Amino acid sequence: MGIERDLAELLHDHDCVIVPQWGGFLTHYRPARLDEARHLIHPPAKELGFNRHLVRNDGLLADHLAKRDRIDFGQANQRIEQQIALWAGVLEREGRLELPHMGIFFRDEEGNLQFDPDRRINFLRDAYGLRPIKALLAKEEVKVRPVPVIQMPNPSIEPEPEAQRYTARWVAAAFALVLSGAAVYWVIQQGEAGHTRWSDVSPFRSTELPRYNRPSEELPDPVVGAAVFTLPVSEEVTTVPITPGDSITVTIDMRPSVPDAPAPVDSTAVAMPSVDPGLRTRFHIIGGCFAQPENADKRLGELQQAGYPAVRLTQRGDLYPVAFGSYGTRKEALDALATIRQRGDGSAWLLVR
């Protein structure tokens, strides 16, 4: 086993460790420093150096080996000599010798032994675990100088002369007296005519007297395209008031219902989503709601002839709804609704029960 690990352990606690017949390893304390080029702050450290002239054995390394391996001092020195011979052989053959966690040895052009330390290793125990940190540039605070406040002298207001104030009062009193006289004269003139209206004071008044015209009662125009509802003859027709004094007129068709001529049948096949009979159909595409069941059956026949899986739903109140189809899921119903609207049935809508 080499002595590189023993050297690294001793350098953490000592500033100098000598390897006999090889040289001395020295550590120097370096405080924290700022790397302005890379904007980094490095922690304090113990930098490693080497002095090839320190070759005298001080016994520190041999004593450490003897205690660790439980051997005597002489055997420890023999192990150090063997390690030095091994280092010299590697340096002679390869031209360089690398010691883990310490650095690299090599010879210069003159044959002198040189050492390049590994600067990544910090032998200062107090800085254990510290890493370089990023240095952030602090923004300089800009001091704003206060703007001096200049006191301006208050303007002096000269009192109005007493004579001018009395003159203004007399002018106002004279104007009020003239205005009062004109008003009295106007009242007397209007009293002789038998009526008085305060609006006549305005110079922009109209001399024409207001006249009351009775509003003419006009019947509303018939509504074109109004919906016609067929009511049973036994039912009475009642005018339902909308607001006080108003009513709505409903056109009643008293004739018996006559089936209309069948509309031309569109034989185009419609691709509708299939309905799974095992699902509960809660989504219905409504094609119309009718007050008469005959009209609902008529609409049902038209949709079925057009190729839709139409059904007539149960009565809701007074209306009979007719559906293009009923579906078990919302997605199927929405797909069918989109297909129906593309074919021109824009009045179709979705009912969920």
C-alpha positions as CSV (number, residue, x, y, z in Angstrom):
1,M,0.0,0.0,0.0
2,G,1.4,3.4,-1.0
3,I,2.0,6.3,1.4
4,E,0.0,8.9,-0.7
5,R,-3.1,8.6,1.6
6,D,-0.9,9.0,4.7
7,L,0.6,12.2,3.3
8,A,-2.8,13.6,2.5
9,E,-4.0,12.9,6.1
10,L,-0.9,14.5,7.7
11,L,-1.2,17.6,5.5
12,H,-4.7,18.3,6.9
13,D,-3.1,18.7,10.4
14,H,0.5,19.8,9.7
15,D,2.0,22.6,7.6
16,C,5.0,20.5,6.6
17,V,5.5,16.8,5.9
18,I,8.9,15.5,4.8
19,V,9.5,12.4,2.7
20,P,13.1,11.4,3.3
21,Q,15.4,11.6,0.3
22,W,12.6,13.0,-1.8
23,G,11.5,16.4,-0.5
24,G,9.0,18.3,1.8
25,F,5.3,19.1,1.2
26,L,4.3,22.5,2.6
27,T,0.9,24.1,3.1
28,H,0.2,27.8,3.2
29,Y,-3.1,29.4,4.4
30,R,-4.9,31.5,1.8
31,P,-7.9,33.6,2.8
32,A,-11.1,33.8,0.7
33,R,-10.6,35.5,-2.6
34,L,-12.7,36.9,-5.4
35,D,-12.2,35.7,-9.0
36,E,-13.2,38.7,-11.0
37,A,-12.8,37.0,-14.3
38,R,-15.3,34.2,-13.6
39,H,-17.3,36.2,-10.9
40,L,-16.7,33.6,-8.2
41,I,-15.9,33.8,-4.5
42,H,-13.6,31.1,-3.4
43,P,-13.5,30.0,0.3
44,P,-10.3,30.1,2.4
45,A,-7.9,27.2,1.8
46,K,-4.5,25.7,2.5
47,E,-2.5,25.6,-0.7
48,L,0.0,22.8,-1.3
49,G,3.6,23.4,-2.3
50,F,6.9,21.3,-2.5
51,N,10.5,22.0,-1.5
52,R,13.0,19.4,-3.0
53,H,15.7,20.6,-0.6
54,L,13.8,19.4,2.6
55,V,15.1,15.8,2.6
56,R,16.1,15.3,6.2
57,N,13.9,12.8,8.0
58,D,12.0,14.4,10.8
59,G,10.2,11.1,11.8
60,L,6.6,12.5,11.3
61,L,5.7,10.2,8.4
62,A,7.5,7.1,9.8
63,D,5.8,7.5,13.2
64,H,2.4,7.8,11.5
65,L,3.0,4.6,9.5
66,A,4.2,2.7,12.6
67,K,1.1,3.6,14.6
68,R,-1.3,2.8,11.8
69,D,0.2,-0.5,10.8
70,R,1.5,-1.4,14.3
71,I,5.1,-1.9,13.2
72,D,8.3,-0.5,14.6
73,F,10.0,2.7,13.5
74,G,12.7,1.0,11.5
75,Q,10.2,-1.0,9.4
76,A,8.3,2.2,8.7
77,N,11.4,3.9,7.4
78,Q,12.1,0.8,5.1
79,R,8.6,1.1,3.7
80,I,9.2,4.8,2.9
81,E,12.5,4.0,1.2
82,Q,10.7,1.3,-1.0
83,Q,8.0,3.8,-1.9
84,I,10.6,6.4,-2.9
85,A,12.4,3.9,-5.1
86,L,9.1,3.1,-6.8
87,W,8.3,6.8,-7.4
88,A,11.7,7.3,-8.9
89,G,11.3,4.4,-11.3
90,V,7.9,5.7,-12.6
91,L,9.3,9.2,-13.0
92,E,12.3,7.9,-15.0
93,R,10.2,5.7,-17.3
94,E,7.2,7.9,-17.9
95,G,8.6,11.4,-17.3
96,R,5.9,12.3,-14.8
97,L,4.5,10.9,-11.5
98,E,1.0,11.6,-10.4
99,L,0.1,11.3,-6.7
100,P,-3.7,11.1,-6.1
101,H,-5.3,14.1,-4.3
102,M,-1.9,15.9,-4.2
103,G,-0.4,16.7,-7.7
104,I,2.0,15.8,-10.4
105,F,5.8,15.5,-10.3
106,F,8.0,16.1,-13.4
107,R,11.5,17.2,-14.3
108,D,12.3,20.5,-16.0
109,E,14.8,21.0,-18.9
110,E,17.7,21.2,-16.4
111,G,16.6,17.9,-14.8
112,N,15.3,19.4,-11.5
113,L,12.4,17.9,-9.8
114,Q,9.2,20.1,-10.1
115,F,5.7,19.8,-8.6
116,D,2.4,21.0,-9.9
117,P,-0.2,20.7,-7.1
118,D,-3.9,19.8,-7.5
119,R,-5.6,23.1,-6.8
120,R,-9.0,21.4,-6.4
121,I,-7.9,19.9,-3.1
122,N,-8.4,22.1,0.0
123,F,-6.4,20.9,3.1
124,L,-8.1,23.4,5.4
125,R,-10.4,21.5,7.8
126,D,-12.4,24.6,8.7
127,A,-13.4,25.0,5.1
128,Y,-14.6,21.4,4.7
129,G,-17.7,21.3,2.4
130,L,-17.4,24.9,1.2
131,R,-17.6,25.4,-2.6
132,P,-17.1,28.5,-4.7
133,I,-20.2,30.7,-5.0
134,K,-21.5,33.1,-7.6
135,A,-20.7,36.7,-7.0
136,L,-23.6,39.0,-7.9
137,L,-22.9,42.6,-8.8
138,A,-24.6,44.9,-6.2
139,K,-26.5,47.8,-7.7
140,E,-25.4,51.1,-6.6
141,E,-28.1,53.2,-4.9
142,V,-28.6,56.5,-6.5
143,K,-29.2,59.1,-4.0
144,V,-31.8,61.7,-4.9
145,R,-31.0,65.1,-3.7
146,P,-34.0,66.8,-2.2
147,V,-35.4,69.7,-4.1
148,P,-35.2,72.9,-2.0
149,V,-38.6,74.5,-1.3
150,I,-38.6,78.2,-1.9
151,Q,-41.0,80.1,0.2
152,M,-43.0,82.6,-1.9
153,P,-44.3,85.7,-0.2
154,N,-48.1,85.8,0.2
155,P,-49.7,88.3,-2.1
156,S,-51.3,91.2,-0.2
157,I,-54.9,92.0,-1.0
158,E,-55.7,95.6,-0.9
159,P,-59.1,96.4,0.7
160,E,-61.7,97.8,-1.7
161,P,-62.3,101.5,-1.2
162,E,-65.5,102.3,0.8
163,A,-66.8,104.6,-1.9
164,Q,-66.8,101.8,-4.6
165,R,-68.6,99.4,-2.3
166,Y,-71.5,101.8,-1.7
167,T,-71.7,102.6,-5.5
168,A,-72.1,98.9,-6.3
169,R,-74.9,98.5,-3.7
170,W,-76.8,101.5,-5.2
171,V,-76.6,100.0,-8.7
172,A,-77.9,96.6,-7.5
173,A,-80.8,98.2,-5.7
174,A,-81.8,100.3,-8.7
175,F,-81.7,97.3,-11.0
176,A,-83.9,95.3,-8.6
177,L,-86.4,98.2,-8.4
178,V,-86.7,98.4,-12.2
179,L,-87.2,94.7,-12.5
180,S,-89.9,94.7,-9.8
181,G,-91.8,97.5,-11.6
182,A,-91.7,95.6,-14.9
183,A,-93.1,92.5,-13.2
184,V,-96.0,94.4,-11.6
185,Y,-96.9,95.9,-15.0
186,W,-96.9,92.5,-16.6
187,V,-99.2,91.0,-14.0
188,I,-101.7,93.9,-14.4
189,Q,-101.8,93.4,-18.2
190,Q,-102.3,89.7,-17.9
191,G,-105.1,90.2,-15.3
192,E,-107.1,92.3,-17.7
193,A,-106.9,89.5,-20.3
194,G,-108.5,87.1,-17.8
195,H,-105.6,84.6,-17.4
196,T,-102.1,84.6,-16.2
197,R,-99.3,82.2,-17.2
198,W,-95.8,82.4,-15.7
199,S,-94.3,80.9,-18.8
200,D,-95.1,84.2,-20.6
201,V,-92.2,85.8,-18.8
202,S,-89.8,84.0,-21.2
203,P,-89.1,86.1,-24.3
204,F,-89.0,82.9,-26.4
205,R,-92.7,82.0,-25.5
206,S,-95.1,81.0,-28.2
207,T,-98.4,83.0,-28.4
208,E,-100.4,80.0,-29.6
209,L,-102.5,78.5,-26.9
210,P,-102.2,74.7,-26.3
211,R,-105.0,72.6,-27.7
212,Y,-106.1,69.1,-26.5
213,N,-106.5,66.5,-29.3
214,R,-108.2,63.2,-28.4
215,P,-106.0,60.3,-29.5
216,S,-107.5,58.2,-32.2
217,E,-107.9,54.5,-31.5
218,E,-106.3,52.4,-34.2
219,L,-106.5,48.7,-34.4
220,P,-103.1,46.9,-34.7
221,D,-102.2,45.6,-38.1
222,P,-102.7,41.8,-38.5
223,V,-99.6,39.9,-37.7
224,V,-98.3,38.2,-40.8
225,G,-97.3,34.6,-40.3
226,A,-98.7,34.4,-36.8
227,A,-99.0,30.9,-35.3
228,V,-102.6,29.5,-35.5
229,F,-103.7,27.2,-32.6
230,T,-106.6,24.9,-32.8
231,L,-108.7,24.8,-29.6
232,P,-111.6,22.4,-28.9
233,V,-115.0,24.0,-29.4
234,S,-116.1,23.3,-25.8
235,E,-113.3,25.5,-24.5
236,E,-114.0,29.1,-23.9
237,V,-111.7,31.8,-25.3
238,T,-110.5,34.2,-22.6
239,T,-108.6,37.4,-23.0
240,V,-105.6,37.3,-20.7
241,P,-104.4,40.7,-19.5
242,I,-100.7,41.5,-20.0
243,T,-100.7,44.8,-18.2
244,P,-103.5,46.8,-16.7
245,G,-105.6,48.2,-19.6
246,D,-103.9,46.0,-22.3
247,S,-104.7,42.6,-23.8
248,I,-103.3,40.3,-26.5
249,T,-105.3,39.1,-29.4
250,V,-105.1,35.4,-30.4
251,T,-106.4,34.2,-33.7
252,I,-108.5,31.0,-33.2
253,D,-109.0,28.5,-36.0
254,M,-112.5,27.0,-35.3
255,R,-112.4,24.7,-38.4
256,P,-111.7,21.0,-37.9
257,S,-108.2,20.0,-38.6
258,V,-107.6,18.9,-42.1
259,P,-104.4,16.9,-42.8
260,D,-102.0,18.8,-45.0
261,A,-100.7,17.4,-48.3
262,P,-97.8,15.1,-47.6
263,A,-94.5,16.9,-48.1
264,P,-92.0,15.5,-50.6
265,V,-90.0,12.8,-49.0
266,D,-86.2,13.1,-48.9
267,S,-85.0,9.6,-49.7
268,T,-81.4,10.4,-48.8
269,A,-80.1,8.0,-46.2
270,V,-78.9,9.6,-43.0
271,A,-76.0,8.1,-41.2
272,M,-77.0,8.4,-37.6
273,P,-75.2,6.9,-34.6
274,S,-76.6,3.5,-33.6
275,V,-78.5,3.2,-30.4
276,D,-77.6,0.5,-27.9
277,P,-80.9,-0.9,-26.6
278,G,-79.2,-1.9,-23.4
279,L,-78.5,1.7,-22.5
280,R,-81.0,4.1,-20.9
281,T,-81.7,6.8,-23.5
282,R,-81.6,10.1,-21.6
283,F,-80.5,12.4,-24.4
284,H,-83.1,13.3,-27.0
285,I,-82.8,15.5,-30.2
286,I,-86.1,17.4,-30.2
287,G,-87.6,18.2,-33.6
288,G,-90.8,19.9,-32.4
289,C,-93.3,20.2,-29.6
290,F,-97.0,20.2,-30.5
291,A,-100.2,21.0,-28.7
292,Q,-102.2,18.5,-30.7
293,P,-101.3,14.8,-30.8
294,E,-102.3,14.7,-34.5
295,N,-99.7,17.2,-35.4
296,A,-97.1,15.4,-33.4
297,D,-97.9,12.1,-35.2
298,K,-97.7,13.9,-38.5
299,R,-94.2,15.3,-37.7
300,L,-93.2,11.9,-36.5
301,G,-94.1,10.3,-39.8
302,E,-92.2,13.0,-41.7
303,L,-89.0,12.4,-39.7
304,Q,-89.3,8.6,-40.0
305,Q,-89.8,8.9,-43.8
306,A,-86.7,11.1,-44.0
307,G,-84.6,8.2,-42.5
308,Y,-84.4,9.4,-38.8
309,P,-85.0,7.0,-35.9
310,A,-87.7,9.4,-34.7
311,V,-89.8,8.7,-31.6
312,R,-92.6,10.6,-29.9
313,L,-91.8,11.2,-26.2
314,T,-94.3,11.2,-23.3
315,Q,-96.5,14.2,-22.9
316,R,-94.9,17.1,-21.0
317,G,-97.6,19.4,-19.7
318,D,-99.8,20.3,-22.6
319,L,-97.2,19.5,-25.3
320,Y,-96.3,16.4,-27.2
321,P,-92.6,16.4,-28.1
322,V,-91.2,14.6,-31.1
323,A,-87.5,13.6,-31.2
324,F,-85.3,12.9,-34.2
325,G,-83.8,10.2,-32.1
326,S,-82.9,9.2,-28.5
327,Y,-79.4,8.2,-27.3
328,G,-77.7,6.8,-24.3
329,T,-74.6,9.0,-24.1
330,R,-74.1,12.7,-24.6
331,K,-71.4,12.3,-27.2
332,E,-73.7,10.2,-29.5
333,A,-76.4,12.8,-29.1
334,L,-74.1,15.7,-29.9
335,D,-72.8,13.9,-33.0
336,A,-76.4,13.3,-34.2
337,L,-77.3,16.9,-33.5
338,A,-74.4,18.2,-35.6
339,T,-75.5,15.9,-38.5
340,I,-79.1,17.1,-38.3
341,R,-78.1,20.8,-38.3
342,Q,-75.8,20.2,-41.3
343,R,-78.8,19.0,-43.2
344,G,-80.7,22.2,-42.6
345,D,-82.8,21.4,-39.5
346,G,-81.4,24.3,-37.5
347,S,-84.3,24.3,-35.0
348,A,-83.3,20.9,-33.5
349,W,-82.1,21.0,-29.9
350,L,-80.9,18.6,-27.2
351,L,-83.2,17.5,-24.3
352,V,-81.7,15.6,-21.3
353,R,-84.1,13.7,-19.0
